Amino acid sequence: MSSDRPLPPIQRRAALVGLLALAGCGFAPVYGTGGSGQLGRISFQTPDTIPGYRMRQQFQDRLGMPRAPQAILTVTMEQSTGPAAISIDGDTTRFNIQGTAQWSLTTGDNVSLGSGNVRSFTAYSSTGSTVATQTAADDAAARLAVALADLIIARVLLLDLAT
């Protein structure tokens, strides 16, 4: 329901007070280019693998290309594949891929700004041809890398790089 009526005075005052409170607490947009924004302030080191490439691409898409990096995000990844569904004949028809990524964010002087582990999983079907199954497995590994990258990004955005 949209209405062309203006907000009542009490709602306008509440909105204004809320904006002033944000300005007074030092609020700055995470994706801002000036001040404490983090776009272009982090360089990335990921494994030289296809999932590592997918992860690096996600970092660049979300955090920007490193222009004047003040920190280095180093990531290592591990993944394992296991059966998720087995037919009556004993054939595996679906696989789970579980992944773990360890990350650390450090300054150029090797001072730690944060670190942690993230976990995620995805799955793919193996009921098609050999080529279709391999394509599905490759796609699942790429999705897993992007999911792990998003989890890392969510944690990195909470860190204050101004220090």
PyMOL commands that set and color helices and strands:
alter all, ss='L'
color gray80, all
select helices_A, chain A and resi 9-24+50-63+130-156
alter helices_A, ss='H'
color red, helices_A
select strands_A, chain A and resi 42-45+71-86+92-107+112-125
alter strands_A, ss='S'
color yellow, strands_A
deselect
rebuild
show_as cartoon
